[in-house]
Amino acid sequence: MGTLNTEPNIANPDDFYARLLAAHEGKSKAESDALNARLVLILSNHIGDRQVLGEALVLALET
């Protein structure tokens, strides 16, 4: 089992953030929420480790 990596780990994070924001442009709140939900499920499946996902959920609830 892994542990949640909370250190910066994305190459060119500003570029990724810009791309994420662009993906939401022109979408309604409901469409943006649905996009975020799909992205969370896709990335959760990629991670696959229930312990890591649980740690991420706890951290998200704390912030």
Secondary structure, 3 states (H helix, E strand, C coil): CCCCCCCCCCCCHHHHHHHHHHHHCCCCHHHHHHHHHHHHHHHHHHHCCHHHHHHHHHHHHHC
